[in-house]
Amino acid sequence: MRYPSVLVVDDEVSNFDIIEGILSQNDLTAAYQLHYAPNGEDAIASLELFNPDLILLDVMMPGIDGLSVCRQLKVLERWQSVPIIMVTALSTKDDLVHCLAAGADDFLGKPIHRLELVARVQSMLRIRQQYLRIQQQKQQLETFNAQLDATVQQRTADLRKMVFEDALTQLPNRIFLLQELTQLLQQSSPAFALVTLGCNQFKLVNASFGHAVGDRLLVIIAKRLKQNLQAGDILARLGSDEFCFLLSSIGSSVEIEPFVRQVMADFDAPFVIDDCEIFLSVCLGITITQDTQRTPEELLQNTDTAMYQAKAEGDKRSSYCIFAQEMQRSLRSRLTLESSLQRALEQDEFVAYYQPIIQLQTQRTVGFEALVRWQHPARGLIPPGVFIPSMETTGLIVPAGIKILQQACHQLSELHQRGYEELTMSVNLSVRQFASATLIEDIDQVLAETQVNPACLKFEITESALMGCSSEMAIGLVQALRSRHIQICLDDFGTGYSSLSYLHQFPINHLKIDKSFVGQIDPSSNKNQILETIVTLGHQLDLVVVAEGIETNEQLEYLQQLGCELGQGYLFARPLDAASAFNFLGDRPN
């Protein structure tokens, strides 16, 4: 515990003895540390040593008098708060005014009165202690405020990091990018480029190696992409496997192409994680603008549109696409179409039309192929080329295909009930349908519901559908269909890989020649060699060969000469609704 320090400054040591004696009579000397200085110079020199809490200062001293000492102390920041009691024999009002003007806090007359000395010393020390407590509290408050300010700044920085930074890659995020775009668009004539990129088949990495490896891969991708940044450029992560460059130094398609080529080249080398090489390709969407009327959201939407256009055209290879306004209109049309298709499925607007299949040598009708049509309430009958690609993309082809299968089986059942018991019904299975996990279950349900003879049902499957899943899975599905006595036709043969292994691996019954070969038939030239080879190959494998797209008698006669068994096309009939199909049978030999 530190006792208060009292410094007595007086050129006569007897006065110090008097003060010490008075304070000791009141048992106060034990509570104070009393120090003595014989003059002003020594008093000032001993301040650091004694560190006084109170100074009793004689006014009249040789050398520096008490008033001068008082003035000097009051201008020193360290000591100006120490209370000073002037001890003087002078008692006029002017003398007292001079003492207070010099900065004294109190005064004490000589000869010193015991009670007055004790009271004034205790009062000044009490004031001093209060001052020190206030200073201590002020220091504590300043320390607390400093800590609070540091905490607020850190929390603000942390919050800003959470709001504007991607936690995984430490890149700026979408919010930060939009903010920068907003500021950029406020300039008088901004010229810049946005480049959004997405990694092809990144979901496959997550599915194969797990999300932890996927996250590590994203960090490596971010580091590789950052190498393309120049001063003023920004690279942000938009989410998942999508990143976006904001290039403030590029304002034309000529300037952007070298940059894009370099980014795509960055993905030529594999990404190595735990000694495992991962190859990825990338698709880039680009928007180059000087249009300040666009919003940041619109610009990002444009780059997204261009990127998805690049993905649609890239076929899993690295590619890029520069945004054009027509893309936006095309995308909106596509979304409108997809919404309409969903409604059409719910409203049962998809109907089966039936194209007759003819035995070419006898001209006898042996079956029908069920083809999907869209009976739109306002636009009428819509051909499949308009909506089938979108149905494949969205997956709506799976439930719609089952509805067409139901209609076709009901039609086949009615045909058999009317006496056409030998007729068959061909139904197409698309890539998405063939890969459906519920395909066999759905087919069994339709067969049970319609009670149709499965041996009269024929599924047409393309090579693309067979390649869309593993060989084991494809063989298993085909064998499951054949075990139900359903016939299998390999559709569009000659247009895809035309792999002979499919003809050996799969229990196929029919081989359908694509209409592109039939349309090129010219008996006077040697351009028919591929067609002749396919027919010969089919016969050597004991397959029934079917030709589609027959439109002229010349084509029919040539196919008859080749020994092609079955055919269909506009020469015989266009696809017919259910009622017209019955009428067609009434007019033909069966």
BELFEN-V891208 format. One line per field, one symbol per residue. ss: DSSP state (H for helix, E for strand, L for the rest). psi: psi as a letter, one per 20 degrees, with the letter a starting at -180 (. if undefined). burial: + if it has 24 or more other ideal C-beta (glycine too) atoms within 12 Angstrom, else -. A space follows every 50 residues. Layout:
# BELFEN-V891208
ss->???
psi->???
burial->???
This chain:
# BELFEN-V891208
ss->LLLEEEEEELLLHHHHHHHHHHHHHLLLHHHEEEEEELLHHHHHHLHHHH LLLEEEEELLLLLLLHHHHHHHHHHLLLLLLLEEEEEELLLLHHHHHHHH HLLLLEEEELLLLHHHHHHHHHHHHHHHHHHHHHHHHHHHHHHHHHHHHH HHHHHHHHHHHHHHELLLLLLEEHHHHHHHHHHHHLLLLLLEEEEEEEEL LHHHHHHHHLHHHHHHHHHHHHHHHHLLLLLLLEEEEEELLEEEEEELLL LLHHHHHHHHHHHHHHLLLLEEELLEEELLLEEEEEEEELLLLLLHHHHH HHHHHHHHHHHHHHLLLLEEEELLHHHHHHHHHHHHHHHHHHHHHHLLLE EEEEEEEEELLLLEEEEEEEEEEEEELLLEEELHHHHHHHHHHHLHHHHH HHHHHHHHHHHHHHHHHLLLLLLEEEEEELHHHHLLLLHHHHHHHHHHHH LLLHHHEEEEEEHHHHHLLLHHHHHHHHHHHHHLLLEEEEEEELLLLLLH HHHHHLLLLEEEELHHHHLLLLLLLLLLHHHHHHHHHHHHLLLEEEEELL LLHHHHHHHHHHLLLEEELLLLLLLELHHHHHHHHHLLLL
psi->ppqqppppopiohhhghgghgghhhjkihhiqopqppirhghghhjghgh mqiqpopqgoqqcorhhggggghiiohhiiipqpopoqipjrhhghgggh hijqhrqpqqqppghgggghghghhggghgghgghghggggggghggggg gggghgggghghgiqphgijqqagggghghhghhiirgmqorqpopqqpp khhhgghgiqhghgghghgggghhhhiiqrpiqppqphqckprppooijp jrhghhghgghgghhhjhqqppoljppppqrqppppppqjoiiqqhhhgh hghgghghghhhihljrprrpppqhhgghgghgghgghghhgghghjlip qpqppqpqohhikqpiaqppppqonphhibppqhhhigghhggiiihghh hhghgggghgggghghhjimiiqrpppporghghiphjggggghggghgi kqohijppppprhhghiirqgggggggghhghijjpqppoqkpihchlph hhhhhqmqhqoppqhhhhijpnhirkjjhgghgggggghhjkqppppqkp iqhggggghhhikpgqrqrihgqrpqrgghgghghhiqq.
burial->---++++++++---++-+++-++----++--+++++++++-+++-++--+ -++++++++++--+++++++++++----+-++++++++----------+- -+++++++-+-+----++-+++-++-++---------------------- -------------+-+--+-++++++++-++--++----+-+++++++++ ++--+--------+++++++++-+++-++---++++++-+++++++++-+ -----+--++-+++-++---+------+-++++++++++----+-+-+++ +++++++++++--+---++++++---++--+--+--+--++--++---++ ++++++++++----++++++++++-------+-+--++-+++-+-+++++ ++++++++++++++++---+--++++++++++++++--++-++--++--+ -+++-+++++++++++-------+--++-+++-+-+++++++++---+-- -++--++++++++++-+++++------+--++-++-++----++++++++ ----++-+++-+-++++++-+++-++++--++-++--+-+
